[in-house]
Amino acid sequence: MLNESWTSLAAAVVVLAASFVGRGDMRRLVSLVALTGLLVAMLRMPLHVSIPEGDYRNYVDGRSGFRSYMVEQVTFEFHLSSQIVRGFDAALGSTDSSPVAAFHWLSRLTALVFVAGLVALGFLERWSERVVRYLALAVAVPTAALFYGYHEFGYLPAALEATAIPLGLIALERQRWRLLALSTALLGIGSALHGFGLIGLGFMLLVALVHVLRDRKLATREGLLRVGNAAVYGIAGWVAWIPIYPILLHSDLVAGHADEAPLRPLFHPKPYPDYHRIADPVFSSLGLRDIGYELWITGVVLLALLVFVASRLRVPVALAAIPVVLFIVLWWPIQGIGEEVDLIASVFPPLFAVAWLVAPSRRLTVLALVLLVGGQWALHHILSPAFIDEGGEI
């Protein structure tokens, strides 16, 4: 995955350099060229990973395995994305090799959505210096390397969060409530792609609620109704697809892992017999090591930059990020943080909010980029074969 990371960082540096250009049309041109080149690389460069890609092997283990996961039943945890794969498989002829090709097309679609969303945000903000700097940081996020073709579902919400979260912050900064509804609707769709998208949806709604309650002019019944309206759009984006599965596709909806909550114990190792694994406690050398890598890769360390941010949204973002950080600390990646890297990609959506808030400052943007480069190193380390599954088995 090293080549993919270097390609993304190169694109990020070019886009960041464009933010120093005084003319808006030149910022737009350079950014579009860099983002187009990044998209081509994501579509054409094969992703090099030397570890198992989550449960991907089970999904494509012959026609019977694929039908079990994607056709005969719909797993609630990733109900929409599984049916997109099912659609690609059908379009490819439902052959023995089409499940693999279907996942390839899903990853390509995800890369297209990620880059297209950033381009749309650039046009919305007229390629201002701030939005161009944000685009550079969004491209440099360590787990953006997964958009080169990772075959799993957990990272899919991040493709929408990179656009939806700054869109929601813009809505709050300018009191454009329709944009907030659009933001939460996109986050709801991300939640339908994978349940970890609910972290982003919950975060955005909590930011909006705290912002409204802290503003005397907005802390009214009307202001609370606007936040409630945004929540309705988010929930609709998440579950509006569900009637389609039994009625049109004749597939049963099952919980899958959606009803499970594997958590790290605090002080003593905890066996999980169903998974044949032992969870290392938070307060142990292995537990603290894994948590440290997660905090670095997901960009939690960038929260420290909020101290230097003047935006009124600084406090709402910081407060709404607290439960997300606690979740990262307590959540136990069952197969190890290497094999569960797709989930790590979606576990800290506040990163995109921090990136948007630091983007007005050139110095803070450069510092944030340096911290993200450090996260790239941590990502490559946890994806090394020697690191995988050191939590142990029963």
BALOBA-1460 file (C-alpha; in Angstrom, 3 decimals):
// residues 394
<rec num="1" residu="m" x="0.000" y="0.000" z="0.000"/>
<rec num="2" residu="l" x="3.060" y="2.246" z="0.049"/>
<rec num="3" residu="n" x="2.764" y="3.321" z="-3.601"/>
<rec num="4" residu="e" x="-0.888" y="4.219" z="-3.101"/>
<rec num="5" residu="s" x="-0.109" y="6.344" z="-0.048"/>
<rec num="6" residu="w" x="2.692" y="8.190" z="-1.836"/>
<rec num="7" residu="t" x="0.378" y="8.883" z="-4.765"/>
<rec num="8" residu="s" x="-2.286" y="10.345" z="-2.481"/>
<rec num="9" residu="l" x="0.282" y="12.449" z="-0.620"/>
<rec num="10" residu="a" x="1.658" y="13.751" z="-3.912"/>
<rec num="11" residu="a" x="-1.842" y="14.813" z="-4.952"/>
<rec num="12" residu="a" x="-2.355" y="16.418" z="-1.525"/>
<rec num="13" residu="v" x="0.864" y="18.434" z="-1.848"/>
<rec num="14" residu="v" x="-0.109" y="19.664" z="-5.324"/>
<rec num="15" residu="v" x="-3.576" y="20.694" z="-4.124"/>
<rec num="16" residu="l" x="-2.088" y="22.387" z="-1.067"/>
<rec num="17" residu="a" x="0.333" y="24.266" z="-3.305"/>
<rec num="18" residu="a" x="-2.651" y="25.417" z="-5.385"/>
<rec num="19" residu="s" x="-4.126" y="27.061" z="-2.277"/>
<rec num="20" residu="f" x="-1.187" y="29.506" z="-2.259"/>
<rec num="21" residu="v" x="-2.096" y="30.750" z="-5.745"/>
<rec num="22" residu="g" x="-3.857" y="34.088" z="-5.701"/>
<rec num="23" residu="r" x="-6.102" y="33.561" z="-8.723"/>
<rec num="24" residu="g" x="-9.229" y="31.461" z="-8.144"/>
<rec num="25" residu="d" x="-9.283" y="30.102" z="-11.697"/>
<rec num="26" residu="m" x="-5.733" y="28.784" z="-11.324"/>
<rec num="27" residu="r" x="-6.563" y="27.207" z="-7.958"/>
<rec num="28" residu="r" x="-9.476" y="25.483" z="-9.631"/>
<rec num="29" residu="l" x="-7.421" y="24.290" z="-12.601"/>
<rec num="30" residu="v" x="-4.533" y="22.893" z="-10.554"/>
<rec num="31" residu="s" x="-6.871" y="21.248" z="-8.040"/>
<rec num="32" residu="l" x="-8.999" y="19.655" z="-10.751"/>
<rec num="33" residu="v" x="-5.926" y="18.298" z="-12.536"/>
<rec num="34" residu="a" x="-4.572" y="16.840" z="-9.280"/>
<rec num="35" residu="l" x="-7.906" y="15.323" z="-8.255"/>
<rec num="36" residu="t" x="-8.475" y="13.893" z="-11.723"/>
<rec num="37" residu="g" x="-5.032" y="12.330" z="-11.645"/>
<rec num="38" residu="l" x="-5.789" y="10.924" z="-8.197"/>
<rec num="39" residu="l" x="-9.043" y="9.389" z="-9.435"/>
<rec num="40" residu="v" x="-7.299" y="7.800" z="-12.417"/>
<rec num="41" residu="a" x="-4.688" y="6.348" z="-10.057"/>
<rec num="42" residu="m" x="-7.392" y="4.980" z="-7.747"/>
<rec num="43" residu="l" x="-9.156" y="3.349" z="-10.675"/>
<rec num="44" residu="r" x="-6.071" y="1.982" z="-12.393"/>
<rec num="45" residu="m" x="-3.484" y="1.211" z="-9.717"/>
<rec num="46" residu="p" x="-3.955" y="-2.230" z="-8.133"/>
<rec num="47" residu="l" x="-4.048" y="-2.067" z="-4.348"/>
<rec num="48" residu="h" x="-1.162" y="-3.980" z="-2.811"/>
<rec num="49" residu="v" x="-2.030" y="-5.531" z="0.547"/>
<rec num="50" residu="s" x="-0.318" y="-8.568" z="2.044"/>
<rec num="51" residu="i" x="-3.038" y="-9.331" z="4.592"/>
<rec num="52" residu="p" x="-6.570" y="-10.757" z="4.464"/>
<rec num="53" residu="e" x="-9.155" y="-8.103" z="3.588"/>
<rec num="54" residu="g" x="-11.597" y="-8.669" z="6.438"/>
<rec num="55" residu="d" x="-14.319" y="-11.154" z="5.486"/>
<rec num="56" residu="y" x="-13.831" y="-10.686" z="1.744"/>
<rec num="57" residu="r" x="-12.637" y="-14.251" z="1.242"/>
<rec num="58" residu="n" x="-15.902" y="-15.555" z="2.686"/>
<rec num="59" residu="y" x="-18.002" y="-13.313" z="0.446"/>
<rec num="60" residu="v" x="-16.403" y="-14.566" z="-2.794"/>
<rec num="61" residu="d" x="-15.938" y="-18.213" z="-1.822"/>
<rec num="62" residu="g" x="-17.828" y="-19.601" z="-4.815"/>
<rec num="63" residu="r" x="-21.379" y="-18.945" z="-5.971"/>
<rec num="64" residu="s" x="-22.890" y="-20.607" z="-2.911"/>
<rec num="65" residu="g" x="-20.912" y="-18.413" z="-0.511"/>
<rec num="66" residu="f" x="-21.779" y="-15.277" z="-2.429"/>
<rec num="67" residu="r" x="-25.465" y="-16.170" z="-2.583"/>
<rec num="68" residu="s" x="-25.501" y="-16.846" z="1.142"/>
<rec num="69" residu="y" x="-24.155" y="-13.394" z="2.006"/>
<rec num="70" residu="m" x="-25.557" y="-11.188" z="-0.762"/>
<rec num="71" residu="v" x="-28.624" y="-12.818" z="-2.332"/>
<rec num="72" residu="e" x="-30.512" y="-15.157" z="-0.022"/>
<rec num="73" residu="q" x="-30.305" y="-12.673" z="2.839"/>
<rec num="74" residu="v" x="-29.466" y="-9.015" z="3.337"/>
<rec num="75" residu="t" x="-27.170" y="-8.215" z="6.238"/>
<rec num="76" residu="f" x="-28.425" y="-5.104" z="8.040"/>
<rec num="77" residu="e" x="-24.892" y="-4.015" z="8.938"/>
<rec num="78" residu="f" x="-24.110" y="-3.223" z="5.282"/>
<rec num="79" residu="h" x="-27.492" y="-3.653" z="3.649"/>
<rec num="80" residu="l" x="-27.176" y="-1.122" z="0.827"/>
<rec num="81" residu="s" x="-23.591" y="-1.871" z="-0.192"/>
<rec num="82" residu="s" x="-24.222" y="-5.624" z="-0.270"/>
<rec num="83" residu="q" x="-27.053" y="-5.091" z="-2.720"/>
<rec num="84" residu="i" x="-24.920" y="-2.821" z="-4.884"/>
<rec num="85" residu="v" x="-22.439" y="-5.708" z="-5.095"/>
<rec num="86" residu="r" x="-25.345" y="-8.019" z="-5.867"/>
<rec num="87" residu="g" x="-26.387" y="-5.717" z="-8.701"/>
<rec num="88" residu="f" x="-22.877" y="-5.632" z="-10.150"/>
<rec num="89" residu="d" x="-22.723" y="-9.418" z="-9.936"/>
<rec num="90" residu="a" x="-25.987" y="-9.755" z="-11.846"/>
<rec num="91" residu="a" x="-24.833" y="-7.266" z="-14.476"/>
<rec num="92" residu="l" x="-21.650" y="-9.311" z="-14.923"/>
<rec num="93" residu="g" x="-23.619" y="-12.486" z="-15.593"/>
<rec num="94" residu="s" x="-23.568" y="-14.147" z="-12.135"/>
<rec num="95" residu="t" x="-20.664" y="-16.391" z="-13.085"/>
<rec num="96" residu="d" x="-18.128" y="-18.087" z="-10.838"/>
<rec num="97" residu="s" x="-15.758" y="-15.134" z="-11.240"/>
<rec num="98" residu="s" x="-18.311" y="-12.309" z="-11.162"/>
<rec num="99" residu="p" x="-18.362" y="-11.882" z="-7.326"/>
<rec num="100" residu="v" x="-14.685" y="-10.870" z="-7.410"/>
<rec num="101" residu="a" x="-15.316" y="-8.506" z="-10.308"/>
<rec num="102" residu="a" x="-18.365" y="-7.085" z="-8.505"/>
<rec num="103" residu="f" x="-16.220" y="-6.084" z="-5.535"/>
<rec num="104" residu="h" x="-13.744" y="-4.485" z="-7.938"/>
<rec num="105" residu="w" x="-16.543" y="-2.362" z="-9.358"/>
<rec num="106" residu="l" x="-17.753" y="-1.427" z="-5.883"/>
<rec num="107" residu="s" x="-14.310" y="-0.097" z="-4.996"/>
<rec num="108" residu="r" x="-14.182" y="1.868" z="-8.253"/>
<rec num="109" residu="l" x="-17.586" y="3.374" z="-7.569"/>
<rec num="110" residu="t" x="-16.439" y="4.317" z="-4.067"/>
<rec num="111" residu="a" x="-13.339" y="6.073" z="-5.400"/>
<rec num="112" residu="l" x="-15.492" y="7.959" z="-7.905"/>
<rec num="113" residu="v" x="-17.902" y="9.081" z="-5.174"/>
<rec num="114" residu="f" x="-15.026" y="10.188" z="-2.937"/>
<rec num="115" residu="v" x="-13.318" y="12.350" z="-5.579"/>
<rec num="116" residu="a" x="-16.554" y="13.622" z="-7.152"/>
<rec num="117" residu="g" x="-17.780" y="14.762" z="-3.743"/>
<rec num="118" residu="l" x="-14.580" y="16.721" z="-3.128"/>
<rec num="119" residu="v" x="-14.840" y="18.325" z="-6.566"/>
<rec num="120" residu="a" x="-18.467" y="19.285" z="-5.897"/>
<rec num="121" residu="l" x="-17.426" y="20.850" z="-2.590"/>
<rec num="122" residu="g" x="-14.749" y="22.824" z="-4.411"/>
<rec num="123" residu="f" x="-17.293" y="24.219" z="-6.861"/>
<rec num="124" residu="l" x="-19.743" y="24.992" z="-4.039"/>
<rec num="125" residu="e" x="-17.074" y="27.059" z="-2.278"/>
<rec num="126" residu="r" x="-15.808" y="28.565" z="-5.568"/>
<rec num="127" residu="w" x="-12.347" y="27.079" z="-5.041"/>
<rec num="128" residu="s" x="-11.519" y="29.406" z="-2.180"/>
<rec num="129" residu="e" x="-8.164" y="29.041" z="-0.450"/>
<rec num="130" residu="r" x="-9.927" y="27.437" z="2.513"/>
<rec num="131" residu="v" x="-11.725" y="24.728" z="0.564"/>
<rec num="132" residu="v" x="-8.631" y="23.922" z="-1.500"/>
<rec num="133" residu="r" x="-6.612" y="23.455" z="1.692"/>
<rec num="134" residu="y" x="-9.372" y="21.228" z="3.033"/>
<rec num="135" residu="l" x="-9.281" y="19.117" z="-0.126"/>
<rec num="136" residu="a" x="-5.552" y="18.613" z="0.369"/>
<rec num="137" residu="l" x="-6.104" y="17.320" z="3.912"/>
<rec num="138" residu="a" x="-9.009" y="15.075" z="2.879"/>
<rec num="139" residu="v" x="-6.853" y="13.441" z="0.209"/>
<rec num="140" residu="a" x="-3.982" y="12.961" z="2.698"/>
<rec num="141" residu="v" x="-6.069" y="11.038" z="5.242"/>
<rec num="142" residu="p" x="-4.126" y="7.770" z="5.762"/>
<rec num="143" residu="t" x="-7.042" y="5.427" z="5.152"/>
<rec num="144" residu="a" x="-7.837" y="7.137" z="1.835"/>
<rec num="145" residu="a" x="-5.438" y="4.531" z="0.451"/>
<rec num="146" residu="l" x="-8.291" y="2.030" z="0.767"/>
<rec num="147" residu="f" x="-10.084" y="3.797" z="-2.086"/>
<rec num="148" residu="y" x="-7.558" y="2.226" z="-4.458"/>
<rec num="149" residu="g" x="-9.461" y="-1.046" z="-4.319"/>
<rec num="150" residu="y" x="-9.934" y="-2.481" z="-0.845"/>
<rec num="151" residu="h" x="-12.525" y="-5.257" z="-0.912"/>
<rec num="152" residu="e" x="-14.680" y="-4.719" z="2.151"/>
<rec num="153" residu="f" x="-17.560" y="-2.551" z="3.288"/>
<rec num="154" residu="g" x="-16.388" y="-0.784" z="6.447"/>
<rec num="155" residu="y" x="-14.568" y="2.117" z="4.782"/>
<rec num="156" residu="l" x="-17.391" y="3.032" z="2.391"/>
<rec num="157" residu="p" x="-19.042" y="5.700" z="4.618"/>
<rec num="158" residu="a" x="-15.820" y="7.744" z="4.582"/>
<rec num="159" residu="a" x="-16.280" y="8.374" z="0.841"/>
<rec num="160" residu="l" x="-19.395" y="10.397" z="1.676"/>
<rec num="161" residu="e" x="-18.246" y="11.784" z="5.038"/>
<rec num="162" residu="a" x="-15.354" y="13.641" z="3.390"/>
<rec num="163" residu="t" x="-17.935" y="15.856" z="1.675"/>
<rec num="164" residu="a" x="-20.951" y="15.625" z="3.971"/>
<rec num="165" residu="i" x="-19.274" y="16.743" z="7.210"/>
<rec num="166" residu="p" x="-17.755" y="19.998" z="5.891"/>
<rec num="167" residu="l" x="-21.073" y="20.563" z="4.127"/>
<rec num="168" residu="g" x="-22.827" y="20.328" z="7.500"/>
<rec num="169" residu="l" x="-20.363" y="22.739" z="9.092"/>
<rec num="170" residu="i" x="-20.874" y="25.211" z="6.250"/>
<rec num="171" residu="a" x="-24.603" y="24.958" z="6.876"/>
<rec num="172" residu="l" x="-24.142" y="25.796" z="10.561"/>
<rec num="173" residu="e" x="-21.681" y="28.624" z="9.892"/>
<rec num="174" residu="r" x="-24.078" y="30.293" z="7.453"/>
<rec num="175" residu="q" x="-27.399" y="28.996" z="8.821"/>
<rec num="176" residu="r" x="-28.227" y="27.256" z="5.536"/>
<rec num="177" residu="w" x="-30.465" y="24.566" z="6.954"/>
<rec num="178" residu="r" x="-31.153" y="22.833" z="3.662"/>
<rec num="179" residu="l" x="-27.446" y="22.146" z="3.380"/>
<rec num="180" residu="l" x="-27.551" y="20.600" z="6.857"/>
<rec num="181" residu="a" x="-30.387" y="18.308" z="5.731"/>
<rec num="182" residu="l" x="-28.376" y="17.362" z="2.640"/>
<rec num="183" residu="s" x="-25.353" y="16.669" z="4.841"/>
<rec num="184" residu="t" x="-27.240" y="14.327" z="7.163"/>
<rec num="185" residu="a" x="-29.004" y="12.626" z="4.248"/>
<rec num="186" residu="l" x="-25.600" y="11.802" z="2.740"/>
<rec num="187" residu="l" x="-24.391" y="10.567" z="6.135"/>
<rec num="188" residu="g" x="-27.522" y="8.429" z="6.384"/>
<rec num="189" residu="i" x="-26.734" y="6.858" z="3.024"/>
<rec num="190" residu="g" x="-23.225" y="6.220" z="4.331"/>
<rec num="191" residu="s" x="-24.790" y="4.424" z="7.290"/>
<rec num="192" residu="a" x="-26.717" y="2.237" z="4.867"/>
<rec num="193" residu="l" x="-23.431" y="1.346" z="3.173"/>
<rec num="194" residu="h" x="-22.042" y="0.268" z="6.550"/>
<rec num="195" residu="g" x="-23.311" y="0.681" z="10.090"/>
<rec num="196" residu="f" x="-20.168" y="2.528" z="11.174"/>
<rec num="197" residu="g" x="-21.524" y="5.423" z="9.144"/>
<rec num="198" residu="l" x="-23.873" y="6.052" z="12.066"/>
<rec num="199" residu="i" x="-20.865" y="7.439" z="13.944"/>
<rec num="200" residu="g" x="-20.622" y="10.240" z="11.387"/>
<rec num="201" residu="l" x="-24.369" y="10.858" z="11.398"/>
<rec num="202" residu="g" x="-24.524" y="10.967" z="15.191"/>
<rec num="203" residu="f" x="-21.486" y="13.234" z="15.324"/>
<rec num="204" residu="m" x="-22.942" y="15.731" z="12.854"/>
<rec num="205" residu="l" x="-26.283" y="15.859" z="14.649"/>
<rec num="206" residu="l" x="-24.572" y="16.354" z="18.010"/>
<rec num="207" residu="v" x="-22.454" y="19.188" z="16.583"/>
<rec num="208" residu="a" x="-25.614" y="20.831" z="15.242"/>
<rec num="209" residu="l" x="-27.457" y="20.403" z="18.547"/>
<rec num="210" residu="v" x="-24.622" y="21.820" z="20.662"/>
<rec num="211" residu="h" x="-24.179" y="24.723" z="18.238"/>
<rec num="212" residu="v" x="-27.879" y="25.588" z="18.358"/>
<rec num="213" residu="l" x="-28.065" y="25.356" z="22.152"/>
<rec num="214" residu="r" x="-24.998" y="27.606" z="22.596"/>
<rec num="215" residu="d" x="-26.353" y="30.337" z="20.296"/>
<rec num="216" residu="r" x="-28.986" y="32.557" z="21.912"/>
<rec num="217" residu="k" x="-30.567" y="33.424" z="18.584"/>
<rec num="218" residu="l" x="-30.779" y="29.790" z="17.481"/>
<rec num="219" residu="a" x="-31.687" y="28.193" z="20.818"/>
<rec num="220" residu="t" x="-35.384" y="28.305" z="20.089"/>
<rec num="221" residu="r" x="-38.075" y="25.806" z="19.266"/>
<rec num="222" residu="e" x="-37.489" y="26.534" z="15.589"/>
<rec num="223" residu="g" x="-33.764" y="25.879" z="15.908"/>
<rec num="224" residu="l" x="-34.343" y="22.540" z="17.618"/>
<rec num="225" residu="l" x="-36.891" y="21.589" z="14.966"/>
<rec num="226" residu="r" x="-34.304" y="22.248" z="12.286"/>
<rec num="227" residu="v" x="-31.895" y="19.865" z="13.972"/>
<rec num="228" residu="g" x="-34.743" y="17.347" z="14.294"/>
<rec num="229" residu="n" x="-35.512" y="17.776" z="10.607"/>
<rec num="230" residu="a" x="-31.873" y="17.023" z="9.792"/>
<rec num="231" residu="a" x="-32.112" y="13.888" z="11.930"/>
<rec num="232" residu="v" x="-35.152" y="12.739" z="9.958"/>
<rec num="233" residu="y" x="-33.260" y="13.131" z="6.694"/>
<rec num="234" residu="g" x="-30.347" y="11.174" z="8.119"/>
<rec num="235" residu="i" x="-32.514" y="8.317" z="9.348"/>
<rec num="236" residu="a" x="-34.350" y="8.241" z="6.027"/>
<rec num="237" residu="g" x="-31.064" y="7.944" z="4.152"/>
<rec num="238" residu="w" x="-30.164" y="5.028" z="6.389"/>
<rec num="239" residu="v" x="-33.334" y="2.909" z="6.399"/>
<rec num="240" residu="a" x="-35.454" y="4.031" z="3.440"/>
<rec num="241" residu="w" x="-33.967" y="1.204" z="1.370"/>
<rec num="242" residu="i" x="-35.094" y="-1.589" z="3.675"/>
<rec num="243" residu="p" x="-38.609" y="-2.220" z="2.213"/>
<rec num="244" residu="i" x="-37.003" y="-2.862" z="-1.166"/>
<rec num="245" residu="y" x="-35.250" y="-6.029" z="-0.014"/>
<rec num="246" residu="p" x="-38.216" y="-8.235" z="0.955"/>
<rec num="247" residu="i" x="-40.730" y="-6.683" z="-1.453"/>
<rec num="248" residu="l" x="-38.742" y="-6.387" z="-4.687"/>
<rec num="249" residu="l" x="-35.667" y="-8.549" z="-4.148"/>
<rec num="250" residu="h" x="-37.364" y="-11.278" z="-2.053"/>
<rec num="251" residu="s" x="-34.467" y="-11.425" z="0.400"/>
<rec num="252" residu="d" x="-34.648" y="-11.709" z="4.172"/>
<rec num="253" residu="l" x="-33.091" y="-8.985" z="6.308"/>
<rec num="254" residu="v" x="-30.795" y="-10.376" z="9.022"/>
<rec num="255" residu="a" x="-28.880" y="-8.620" z="11.779"/>
<rec num="256" residu="g" x="-25.449" y="-10.057" z="11.001"/>
<rec num="257" residu="h" x="-22.955" y="-8.378" z="13.351"/>
<rec num="258" residu="a" x="-25.268" y="-5.410" z="13.892"/>
<rec num="259" residu="d" x="-26.510" y="-6.820" z="17.202"/>
<rec num="260" residu="e" x="-23.001" y="-7.405" z="18.560"/>
<rec num="261" residu="a" x="-20.832" y="-5.005" z="20.544"/>
<rec num="262" residu="p" x="-17.345" y="-6.450" z="21.104"/>
<rec num="263" residu="l" x="-15.637" y="-4.168" z="23.605"/>
<rec num="264" residu="r" x="-12.208" y="-4.128" z="25.156"/>
<rec num="265" residu="p" x="-12.149" y="-5.004" z="28.860"/>
<rec num="266" residu="l" x="-10.491" y="-2.435" z="31.080"/>
<rec num="267" residu="f" x="-8.023" y="-4.458" z="33.138"/>
<rec num="268" residu="h" x="-8.186" y="-8.206" z="32.431"/>
<rec num="269" residu="p" x="-8.130" y="-10.164" z="29.129"/>
<rec num="270" residu="k" x="-11.575" y="-11.287" z="28.039"/>
<rec num="271" residu="p" x="-12.139" y="-14.423" z="25.938"/>
<rec num="272" residu="y" x="-14.697" y="-14.300" z="23.136"/>
<rec num="273" residu="p" x="-15.368" y="-18.025" z="22.453"/>
<rec num="274" residu="d" x="-17.595" y="-17.299" z="19.445"/>
<rec num="275" residu="y" x="-14.652" y="-15.642" z="17.695"/>
<rec num="276" residu="h" x="-11.959" y="-17.923" z="19.135"/>
<rec num="277" residu="r" x="-10.051" y="-14.857" z="20.272"/>
<rec num="278" residu="i" x="-9.015" y="-13.029" z="23.418"/>
<rec num="279" residu="a" x="-9.493" y="-9.281" z="23.774"/>
<rec num="280" residu="d" x="-6.545" y="-7.482" z="25.351"/>
<rec num="281" residu="p" x="-7.626" y="-5.010" z="28.034"/>
<rec num="282" residu="v" x="-7.344" y="-1.262" z="27.570"/>
<rec num="283" residu="f" x="-4.773" y="-0.994" z="30.347"/>
<rec num="284" residu="s" x="-2.235" y="-3.461" z="28.989"/>
<rec num="285" residu="s" x="0.821" y="-3.103" z="26.788"/>
<rec num="286" residu="l" x="-0.922" y="-4.600" z="23.737"/>
<rec num="287" residu="g" x="-4.158" y="-2.737" z="24.395"/>
<rec num="288" residu="l" x="-2.458" y="0.639" z="24.767"/>
<rec num="289" residu="r" x="-0.306" y="-0.081" z="21.730"/>
<rec num="290" residu="d" x="-3.293" y="-0.831" z="19.507"/>
<rec num="291" residu="i" x="-5.251" y="2.153" z="20.805"/>
<rec num="292" residu="g" x="-2.261" y="4.397" z="20.164"/>
<rec num="293" residu="y" x="-2.042" y="3.247" z="16.556"/>
<rec num="294" residu="e" x="-5.792" y="3.738" z="16.098"/>
<rec num="295" residu="l" x="-5.693" y="7.273" z="17.503"/>
<rec num="296" residu="w" x="-2.806" y="8.152" z="15.185"/>
<rec num="297" residu="i" x="-4.186" y="6.566" z="12.021"/>
<rec num="298" residu="t" x="-7.706" y="7.929" z="12.460"/>
<rec num="299" residu="g" x="-6.445" y="11.467" z="13.059"/>
<rec num="300" residu="v" x="-7.608" y="11.863" z="16.655"/>
<rec num="301" residu="v" x="-4.283" y="13.613" z="17.328"/>
<rec num="302" residu="l" x="-5.472" y="16.477" z="15.110"/>
<rec num="303" residu="l" x="-8.009" y="17.441" z="17.778"/>
<rec num="304" residu="a" x="-5.167" y="19.246" z="19.548"/>
<rec num="305" residu="l" x="-5.142" y="21.788" z="16.711"/>
<rec num="306" residu="l" x="-8.605" y="23.008" z="17.712"/>
<rec num="307" residu="v" x="-6.920" y="24.975" z="20.500"/>
<rec num="308" residu="f" x="-5.626" y="27.360" z="17.824"/>
<rec num="309" residu="v" x="-8.910" y="27.621" z="15.881"/>
<rec num="310" residu="a" x="-11.079" y="30.716" z="16.230"/>
<rec num="311" residu="s" x="-14.312" y="29.332" z="14.733"/>
<rec num="312" residu="r" x="-17.418" y="29.253" z="16.918"/>
<rec num="313" residu="l" x="-17.830" y="25.635" z="15.860"/>
<rec num="314" residu="r" x="-14.633" y="24.677" z="17.659"/>
<rec num="315" residu="v" x="-16.397" y="23.845" z="20.928"/>
<rec num="316" residu="p" x="-19.317" y="21.896" z="19.379"/>
<rec num="317" residu="v" x="-16.886" y="19.823" z="17.291"/>
<rec num="318" residu="a" x="-14.637" y="19.143" z="20.289"/>
<rec num="319" residu="l" x="-17.553" y="18.136" z="22.531"/>
<rec num="320" residu="a" x="-19.163" y="15.947" z="19.868"/>
<rec num="321" residu="a" x="-15.816" y="14.221" z="19.258"/>
<rec num="322" residu="i" x="-15.497" y="13.067" z="22.883"/>
<rec num="323" residu="p" x="-17.922" y="10.101" z="22.655"/>
<rec num="324" residu="v" x="-16.309" y="9.085" z="19.351"/>
<rec num="325" residu="v" x="-12.864" y="8.996" z="20.956"/>
<rec num="326" residu="l" x="-14.257" y="6.952" z="23.853"/>
<rec num="327" residu="f" x="-15.745" y="4.525" z="21.356"/>
<rec num="328" residu="i" x="-12.365" y="4.114" z="19.640"/>
<rec num="329" residu="v" x="-10.750" y="3.332" z="22.986"/>
<rec num="330" residu="l" x="-13.362" y="0.761" z="24.014"/>
<rec num="331" residu="w" x="-14.205" y="-0.807" z="20.652"/>
<rec num="332" residu="w" x="-12.366" y="-4.069" z="20.048"/>
<rec num="333" residu="p" x="-11.469" y="-4.878" z="16.412"/>
<rec num="334" residu="i" x="-12.192" y="-8.610" z="16.470"/>
<rec num="335" residu="q" x="-9.739" y="-9.680" z="13.774"/>
<rec num="336" residu="g" x="-7.042" y="-7.235" z="14.863"/>
<rec num="337" residu="i" x="-6.538" y="-3.623" z="13.843"/>
<rec num="338" residu="g" x="-4.793" y="-4.709" z="10.635"/>
<rec num="339" residu="e" x="-7.547" y="-6.899" z="9.214"/>
<rec num="340" residu="e" x="-10.207" y="-4.495" z="10.487"/>
<rec num="341" residu="v" x="-8.572" y="-1.469" z="8.873"/>
<rec num="342" residu="d" x="-11.683" y="-0.834" z="6.792"/>
<rec num="343" residu="l" x="-13.627" y="-0.164" z="9.995"/>
<rec num="344" residu="i" x="-10.853" y="2.041" z="11.341"/>
<rec num="345" residu="a" x="-11.304" y="4.167" z="8.207"/>
<rec num="346" residu="s" x="-14.835" y="5.094" z="9.308"/>
<rec num="347" residu="v" x="-14.458" y="5.161" z="13.074"/>
<rec num="348" residu="f" x="-13.406" y="8.830" z="13.438"/>
<rec num="349" residu="p" x="-15.365" y="11.106" z="11.067"/>
<rec num="350" residu="p" x="-14.623" y="14.172" z="13.281"/>
<rec num="351" residu="l" x="-11.288" y="14.211" z="11.423"/>
<rec num="352" residu="f" x="-13.033" y="15.839" z="8.462"/>
<rec num="353" residu="a" x="-14.572" y="18.459" z="10.755"/>
<rec num="354" residu="v" x="-11.188" y="19.314" z="12.253"/>
<rec num="355" residu="a" x="-9.681" y="19.527" z="8.769"/>
<rec num="356" residu="w" x="-12.376" y="22.014" z="7.745"/>
<rec num="357" residu="l" x="-11.857" y="24.156" z="10.850"/>
<rec num="358" residu="v" x="-8.070" y="24.353" z="10.492"/>
<rec num="359" residu="a" x="-8.216" y="24.994" z="6.725"/>
<rec num="360" residu="p" x="-8.512" y="28.816" z="7.030"/>
<rec num="361" residu="s" x="-4.948" y="28.835" z="8.431"/>
<rec num="362" residu="r" x="-1.988" y="27.975" z="6.195"/>
<rec num="363" residu="r" x="0.212" y="27.059" z="9.159"/>
<rec num="364" residu="l" x="-2.373" y="24.827" z="10.812"/>
<rec num="365" residu="t" x="-3.073" y="23.114" z="7.491"/>
<rec num="366" residu="v" x="0.605" y="22.338" z="6.961"/>
<rec num="367" residu="l" x="0.896" y="21.072" z="10.551"/>
<rec num="368" residu="a" x="-2.190" y="18.894" z="10.069"/>
<rec num="369" residu="l" x="-0.685" y="17.486" z="6.870"/>
<rec num="370" residu="v" x="2.499" y="16.581" z="8.734"/>
<rec num="371" residu="l" x="0.472" y="14.758" z="11.388"/>
<rec num="372" residu="l" x="-1.414" y="12.869" z="8.680"/>
<rec num="373" residu="v" x="1.881" y="11.791" z="7.118"/>
<rec num="374" residu="g" x="2.765" y="10.305" z="10.502"/>
<rec num="375" residu="g" x="-0.544" y="8.469" z="10.397"/>
<rec num="376" residu="q" x="0.458" y="7.035" z="7.019"/>
<rec num="377" residu="w" x="3.516" y="5.454" z="8.633"/>
<rec num="378" residu="a" x="1.386" y="3.960" z="11.412"/>
<rec num="379" residu="l" x="-1.053" y="2.541" z="8.845"/>
<rec num="380" residu="h" x="1.705" y="0.786" z="6.923"/>
<rec num="381" residu="h" x="3.069" y="-0.674" z="10.143"/>
<rec num="382" residu="i" x="-0.209" y="-2.259" z="11.265"/>
<rec num="383" residu="l" x="-0.702" y="-3.718" z="7.797"/>
<rec num="384" residu="s" x="2.563" y="-5.637" z="7.929"/>
<rec num="385" residu="p" x="2.041" y="-9.426" z="8.192"/>
<rec num="386" residu="a" x="4.047" y="-9.605" z="11.422"/>
<rec num="387" residu="f" x="1.644" y="-7.241" z="13.139"/>
<rec num="388" residu="i" x="-1.633" y="-8.964" z="12.192"/>
<rec num="389" residu="d" x="-3.699" y="-10.709" z="14.862"/>
<rec num="390" residu="e" x="-1.268" y="-10.327" z="17.741"/>
<rec num="391" residu="g" x="-4.254" y="-10.265" z="20.076"/>
<rec num="392" residu="g" x="-4.073" y="-14.054" z="20.105"/>
<rec num="393" residu="e" x="-6.542" y="-16.896" z="19.875"/>
<rec num="394" residu="i" x="-8.083" y="-19.141" z="22.480"/>
